[in-house]
Amino acid sequence: MARPQRYTPAQVIAALDEAKGLVSLAAKRLGCDPDTVQRYCQRYPRVQAAKEAHRGEMLDQAELWLWHAIQGGEPWAITFALRTLGRNRGYGPRMEHTGEEGGPIVVRVVYSEQEHRSGPDGTYTPLGATGSPRSLGTNELV
């Protein structure tokens, strides 16, 4: 038999409202463990909705402060916005790959005896292949 609930969903919602959706603070107000509040969120959709509504307000406020910082010319805010919000416009981190001293990347492919057979005329035959062997050019990779 399930034990009786110590709090009503309305009490948990009120605690979340007072704590602006912060689970640990709501639990402290109720005198319980944060896991208890999380279980109420899982069990009751309206408790979860109350928590999410406050999280949404917090994110809106954070975006507003970010907007003010950008308008104030704060370099950290501009950089953050471009690297995160502007990523789809190409402002994300860029990585270039080059070879030695900025030159082209050189790729060498080495086959072991178990991986291929090569005839005296330079032909290549993969193991298990049927038909005539293929000839490899000097810059051709298979």
Steps between C-alpha positions, in 0.01 A plus 500: 500500500634845405573731785299823519648807336648755733427795268226582257594596146372851580746528791791395278392746231481779759852414622628501142331836441668647809836354392462617135508138378824405677450148629751507788355821642144370463600182684658705777176699540302176520749332734570209268765366266530645145434150364152523654425814301638334186272200556200734528607656170508155340170391654298820444520681166373827653789499753746446214329780304543739795872419519544542123311831499746645749795361305362668190475832682859462623628431148307798364654721766850367427450568128382852582815567704709356218322734260580798724866396521518472121339842461757635746781369281626239747750286302428183703127528424554562131740205476262272691202596283691449176646164605168362620208682341693592184639152438260438210643812332855366515618666822576174680853384574693424182767239468743483212698189430823530306811298449850580612576877499156579357543276197262237371414197707687192376321168536687175460318170478699190584361155433625189670540169319177380658305794357602481132706335232707697256632351176843570349339737250357725779146366483285492812259225597311518830483166680180321416445706183407326178572605144803680369721710727482881497800711426578779743623838380756686708244727675202266502361361826273199506 
